[in-house]
């Protein structure tokens, strides 16, 4: 990947994510398929940016690119002042995929303890005092993450016995270990009941307000756009708009973000038809 940091990357005012010409192509031969087509955008620090668009528009590919797990990425993509995928970013980013990433034969707490040990292993040649301090730090981190996602009463339950919504919360708790600066959440509320969706969004806002965490949250449910500070609207591998919900509604003369999104889609389709005439 070509990575030329923009002026100011790494400074206090630099965005959490900066992309320019971000492109992902799949397949080989003469006609590879373009999944992301020259994207340019910024994700501001300490805010919730909603990545919204229909299924199949490239949201998951974009998120994998940000966390450094996507192949065949070209263009500029800087995350927290480093090129995406840089080893220094591993402990600074929390990532939740659409499928819960937990071990069914471990309890909730055991899952968190395992991942906490991976993130914060004991010093290789440390003495007993340092090892005990590291273990205490990991225990406190696990307890905090359980409290954040309201799973303290299920800490001793096997993950395989939990409901789908509870398993999703375990994955979120894993991502919260170590207090990451950037949380990348791929459709974290899919399949959840309205109460749990509300509680998770309350947690997201609490993380930005009290810890300064940056969140990039994808969804294909347009009403969740109203809960975000900023929006990236995607369609067919391209960014249709980057704006706040209020500014998008004003610019498109729409009552809702969904209505504004549909107007942008119609405008883009009309331009495409004009170009083919």
Secondary structure, 3 states (H helix, E strand, C coil): CCCCCCCCCCCCCCCCEEEEEEEEEECCCCCCEEEEEEEEEEECCCCEEEEECCCCCCHHHHHHHHHCCCCCEEEEEEECCEECCCHHHCCCEEEECCCCCCCCCCEHHHHHHHHHHHHCCCCCCCCHHHHHHHHHHHHHHHHHHHHHCCCHHHCCCEHHHCCHHHHHHHHHHHHHCCCCCEEEEECCCCCCCHHHHHHHHHHHHHHHHHHCCEEEEEECCHHHHHHCCEEEEEECCEEEEEECHHHHHHHHCCCCHHHHHHHHHHHHHHHHHHHHC
